[in-house]
Amino acid sequence: MGALPGRGGPDGAGTPAVGGDGTEEPGGRVPELIGELAAAARSPIVAGYAWHPGVAGVVRSGTEARQLAELAVRLDRPPGAYRLDDLVLEYALSRDPAAMDRLAAVLAPLETQGTDLVESLEVYVRCQLDRRRAAAALHVHPNTLDYRMKRVRAFTGLDMSTASGITMIGAGLLARRIARGARERG
């Protein structure tokens, strides 16, 4: 299990250990243990955890746990314990920089249009495509949001009324968040 204390404390990373004989996955207790560690440290902790059996699985588990913790921080996830199942799409995408760059580029035409379109798109997706809720969050009329989404389609060629359009836009937004988090963390 890898952990980043307090969102990447002064030492960069800590590595709490969960005991066991290596024959049984300790995953059920990890979130509880991370909560107890955070309470004792009086500091939020973002941790990744993984389990692969046997001696050979120790290194693989440690590497995967560290990568998950770093990814959770880059994505601005709240403090807690993250396993691969929690971040599987994000993890897979972050493993292939070329694919991540291509997906982020899907939304590149919006960059030249100011921040309104990208922000509106992010909020719309975060609100599960609920136009009224997204419009309220943006403090605009729902018709204004509709107009912005039509502009997104015009500039990207992606239709949010199709499954493939939604998938590409969601993946593009995710790739942008991963890349932005990596840049911000240095």
Secondary structure as a PSIPRED ss2 file (coil, helix, strand):
# PSIPRED VFORMAT (PSIPRED V4.0)

   1 M C   1.000  0.000  0.000
   2 G E   0.000  0.000  1.000
   3 A E   0.000  0.000  1.000
   4 L E   0.000  0.000  1.000
   5 P E   0.000  0.000  1.000
   6 G C   1.000  0.000  0.000
   7 R C   1.000  0.000  0.000
   8 G C   1.000  0.000  0.000
   9 G C   1.000  0.000  0.000
  10 P C   1.000  0.000  0.000
  11 D C   1.000  0.000  0.000
  12 G C   1.000  0.000  0.000
  13 A C   1.000  0.000  0.000
  14 G E   0.000  0.000  1.000
  15 T C   1.000  0.000  0.000
  16 P C   1.000  0.000  0.000
  17 A C   1.000  0.000  0.000
  18 V C   1.000  0.000  0.000
  19 G C   1.000  0.000  0.000
  20 G C   1.000  0.000  0.000
  21 D C   1.000  0.000  0.000
  22 G C   1.000  0.000  0.000
  23 T C   1.000  0.000  0.000
  24 E C   1.000  0.000  0.000
  25 E C   1.000  0.000  0.000
  26 P C   1.000  0.000  0.000
  27 G H   0.000  1.000  0.000
  28 G H   0.000  1.000  0.000
  29 R H   0.000  1.000  0.000
  30 V H   0.000  1.000  0.000
  31 P H   0.000  1.000  0.000
  32 E H   0.000  1.000  0.000
  33 L H   0.000  1.000  0.000
  34 I H   0.000  1.000  0.000
  35 G H   0.000  1.000  0.000
  36 E H   0.000  1.000  0.000
  37 L H   0.000  1.000  0.000
  38 A H   0.000  1.000  0.000
  39 A H   0.000  1.000  0.000
  40 A H   0.000  1.000  0.000
  41 A H   0.000  1.000  0.000
  42 R C   1.000  0.000  0.000
  43 S C   1.000  0.000  0.000
  44 P C   1.000  0.000  0.000
  45 I E   0.000  0.000  1.000
  46 V E   0.000  0.000  1.000
  47 A E   0.000  0.000  1.000
  48 G E   0.000  0.000  1.000
  49 Y C   1.000  0.000  0.000
  50 A C   1.000  0.000  0.000
  51 W C   1.000  0.000  0.000
  52 H C   1.000  0.000  0.000
  53 P C   1.000  0.000  0.000
  54 G C   1.000  0.000  0.000
  55 V C   1.000  0.000  0.000
  56 A H   0.000  1.000  0.000
  57 G H   0.000  1.000  0.000
  58 V H   0.000  1.000  0.000
  59 V H   0.000  1.000  0.000
  60 R H   0.000  1.000  0.000
  61 S H   0.000  1.000  0.000
  62 G H   0.000  1.000  0.000
  63 T H   0.000  1.000  0.000
  64 E H   0.000  1.000  0.000
  65 A H   0.000  1.000  0.000
  66 R H   0.000  1.000  0.000
  67 Q H   0.000  1.000  0.000
  68 L H   0.000  1.000  0.000
  69 A H   0.000  1.000  0.000
  70 E H   0.000  1.000  0.000
  71 L H   0.000  1.000  0.000
  72 A H   0.000  1.000  0.000
  73 V H   0.000  1.000  0.000
  74 R H   0.000  1.000  0.000
  75 L C   1.000  0.000  0.000
  76 D C   1.000  0.000  0.000
  77 R C   1.000  0.000  0.000
  78 P C   1.000  0.000  0.000
  79 P C   1.000  0.000  0.000
  80 G E   0.000  0.000  1.000
  81 A E   0.000  0.000  1.000
  82 Y E   0.000  0.000  1.000
  83 R C   1.000  0.000  0.000
  84 L H   0.000  1.000  0.000
  85 D H   0.000  1.000  0.000
  86 D H   0.000  1.000  0.000
  87 L C   1.000  0.000  0.000
  88 V H   0.000  1.000  0.000
  89 L H   0.000  1.000  0.000
  90 E H   0.000  1.000  0.000
  91 Y H   0.000  1.000  0.000
  92 A H   0.000  1.000  0.000
  93 L H   0.000  1.000  0.000
  94 S H   0.000  1.000  0.000
  95 R C   1.000  0.000  0.000
  96 D C   1.000  0.000  0.000
  97 P H   0.000  1.000  0.000
  98 A H   0.000  1.000  0.000
  99 A H   0.000  1.000  0.000
 100 M H   0.000  1.000  0.000
 101 D H   0.000  1.000  0.000
 102 R H   0.000  1.000  0.000
 103 L H   0.000  1.000  0.000
 104 A H   0.000  1.000  0.000
 105 A H   0.000  1.000  0.000
 106 V C   1.000  0.000  0.000
 107 L C   1.000  0.000  0.000
 108 A H   0.000  1.000  0.000
 109 P H   0.000  1.000  0.000
 110 L H   0.000  1.000  0.000
 111 E H   0.000  1.000  0.000
 112 T C   1.000  0.000  0.000
 113 Q C   1.000  0.000  0.000
 114 G C   1.000  0.000  0.000
 115 T H   0.000  1.000  0.000
 116 D H   0.000  1.000  0.000
 117 L H   0.000  1.000  0.000
 118 V H   0.000  1.000  0.000
 119 E H   0.000  1.000  0.000
 120 S H   0.000  1.000  0.000
 121 L H   0.000  1.000  0.000
 122 E H   0.000  1.000  0.000
 123 V H   0.000  1.000  0.000
 124 Y H   0.000  1.000  0.000
 125 V H   0.000  1.000  0.000
 126 R H   0.000  1.000  0.000
 127 C C   1.000  0.000  0.000
 128 Q C   1.000  0.000  0.000
 129 L C   1.000  0.000  0.000
 130 D C   1.000  0.000  0.000
 131 R H   0.000  1.000  0.000
 132 R H   0.000  1.000  0.000
 133 R H   0.000  1.000  0.000
 134 A H   0.000  1.000  0.000
 135 A H   0.000  1.000  0.000
 136 A H   0.000  1.000  0.000
 137 A H   0.000  1.000  0.000
 138 L H   0.000  1.000  0.000
 139 H C   1.000  0.000  0.000
 140 V C   1.000  0.000  0.000
 141 H C   1.000  0.000  0.000
 142 P H   0.000  1.000  0.000
 143 N H   0.000  1.000  0.000
 144 T H   0.000  1.000  0.000
 145 L H   0.000  1.000  0.000
 146 D H   0.000  1.000  0.000
 147 Y H   0.000  1.000  0.000
 148 R H   0.000  1.000  0.000
 149 M H   0.000  1.000  0.000
 150 K H   0.000  1.000  0.000
 151 R H   0.000  1.000  0.000
 152 V H   0.000  1.000  0.000
 153 R H   0.000  1.000  0.000
 154 A H   0.000  1.000  0.000
 155 F H   0.000  1.000  0.000
 156 T H   0.000  1.000  0.000
 157 G C   1.000  0.000  0.000
 158 L C   1.000  0.000  0.000
 159 D C   1.000  0.000  0.000
 160 M C   1.000  0.000  0.000
 161 S C   1.000  0.000  0.000
 162 T C   1.000  0.000  0.000
 163 A H   0.000  1.000  0.000
 164 S H   0.000  1.000  0.000
 165 G H   0.000  1.000  0.000
 166 I H   0.000  1.000  0.000
 167 T H   0.000  1.000  0.000
 168 M H   0.000  1.000  0.000
 169 I H   0.000  1.000  0.000
 170 G H   0.000  1.000  0.000
 171 A H   0.000  1.000  0.000
 172 G H   0.000  1.000  0.000
 173 L H   0.000  1.000  0.000
 174 L H   0.000  1.000  0.000
 175 A H   0.000  1.000  0.000
 176 R H   0.000  1.000  0.000
 177 R H   0.000  1.000  0.000
 178 I H   0.000  1.000  0.000
 179 A H   0.000  1.000  0.000
 180 R H   0.000  1.000  0.000
 181 G H   0.000  1.000  0.000
 182 A H   0.000  1.000  0.000
 183 R H   0.000  1.000  0.000
 184 E H   0.000  1.000  0.000
 185 R C   1.000  0.000  0.000
 186 G C   1.000  0.000  0.000
